[in-house]
Each structure stands twice: as C-alpha cells, then as structure tokens.
Amino acid sequence: EIVLAQSPGTLSLSPGERATLSCRASQRISNNFLAWYQQKPGQAPRLLIYGVSTRAAGIPDRFSGSGSGTDFTLTITRLQPEDFAVYYCQQYDVSRTFGQGTKVEIK
Amino acid sequence: EVQLVESGGGLIQPGGSLRLACAASGFPFEDYAMHWIRQVRGKGLEWVTGINYNSGRRGSADSVKGRFIISRDNAQNSLFLQMNSLRSEDTALYYCAKSFDSGIYYNSPIDSWGQGTQVTVSS
C-alpha cells in the first residue's frame, strides 16, 4: 500500500497569503496519478487537481499542483476566505489511498 | 449536473448486514466507474471499493475484502454496497463517488461525490 504523509497538519494563515501544502508518498507514484481535494465542514470533498498539476473544471488558477515521484505540493496563492478548509492528496496509481489531510485555518 | 444520492444507512449491531444504495443522475451512468468511499466523523478519507462501468471488474480495500460487495444496475442508474459482518470500525459516513474520466475503477481520479449516508455499528 502506498502511504501518503501530508504536512503540515495545520496551516494558520491570513487571507491574501500563500499556502504551500506537502504530500509525500512512501513509494514512487507512476504516471502522475495524484490528485488533491478540498473539503469544507459538512460537505463532500471537491476535486481540485488531478494528474499532479491539472486543475479540475471551475477551479481558480490560484490553485496549482506540482511534483513528481514521491514529493508533491499544492500551492494556493492569495488565500481567499472560501479557501479555508481541509485538503487531501490522493494517489490512484496502486489501488487508491488518501493522505491524512492538512487543515488550512484563518490566523 | 451530476447528482449522487445515497440511502440505506443507519444503526446496526456488530455482525449485522446493511445494503447501501446510490441513485445517480445527470451523466451517462453506464459509461463510468463508480466507488464507495468512507469517512469517520472528524477523520480522513478511506477508499472502500470500486467497480468498472460494466461490472466486469471490481476492487476493494483489504479492510473490507470478503465482507463488502459492490454492484450496480445500469438500467436503474444505481450503485449498491452490500455490507456484511459489520464491525464497529466500519462506522463512518459512506460516500458514493464517480470516476472522472474512465470506465475503469482504477487509475482515474474521483470527480463527483454524494452527500453521504451514515452507518453506525454499535450494540
């Protein structure tokens, strides 16, 4: 099983700041089969990024994904009030597993 | 607009069985792989099981293998999860979810989720 470790657990930032979230895999992820999801309280997750760096439909360009192999990053430039949420990475290379999540909270 | 509406959750005793259903609309259900994903309240996400567009192939997490069975009825635009030998650790919110770009359940991200149905396993 590929284990995904996300860091930090919680990120405290102010609106307008830049958020950098990390996702590290226990083994190499092939074919860029890595996605990022956003989840707000009481809501289902929403697909943000797939294939490491491709934004899903309707996702603002302040969200970007990067990385390869075992290290991946989700960057949110200029945090908006609606961006404060929990973010999960997910690999869909070998079966599928999720990271434990990073909470982005208002400082 | 994709809509996925789960039903069938509830309180069940350990060792019992439960069948979840998901009614899909807003897309050609027969063309897409589907999944069940669960989330313990306040915790992370766990993929449970997935099925190809034509039921030709399925996969599941080790934690539910031999106990949970995923199935679908393309004529009724419905997805099901038969849950047997339930344990307390199966207590979670169960989401029905749709694959993004493929009829196969693997190697494709998930792009749509229902609102979930709560399953509580307790005596």
Chai-1 contact restraints between the chains, C-beta under 6 A:
chainA,res_idxA,chainB,res_idxB,connection_type,confidence,min_distance_angstrom,max_distance_angstrom,comment,restraint_id
A,F33,B,N107,contact,1.0,0.0,6.0,A-B,restraint_1
A,A35,B,P109,contact,1.0,0.0,6.0,A-B,restraint_2
A,A44,B,W113,contact,1.0,0.0,6.0,A-B,restraint_3
A,A44,B,Q115,contact,1.0,0.0,6.0,A-B,restraint_4
A,P45,B,W113,contact,1.0,0.0,6.0,A-B,restraint_5
A,L47,B,D111,contact,1.0,0.0,6.0,A-B,restraint_6
A,Y50,B,P109,contact,1.0,0.0,6.0,A-B,restraint_7
A,Y88,B,L45,contact,1.0,0.0,6.0,A-B,restraint_8
A,Y92,B,N107,contact,1.0,0.0,6.0,A-B,restraint_9
A,Y92,B,P109,contact,1.0,0.0,6.0,A-B,restraint_10
A,R96,B,W47,contact,1.0,0.0,6.0,A-B,restraint_11
A,F98,B,G44,contact,1.0,0.0,6.0,A-B,restraint_12
A,F98,B,L45,contact,1.0,0.0,6.0,A-B,restraint_13
A,Q100,B,G44,contact,1.0,0.0,6.0,A-B,restraint_14
A,G101,B,G44,contact,1.0,0.0,6.0,A-B,restraint_15
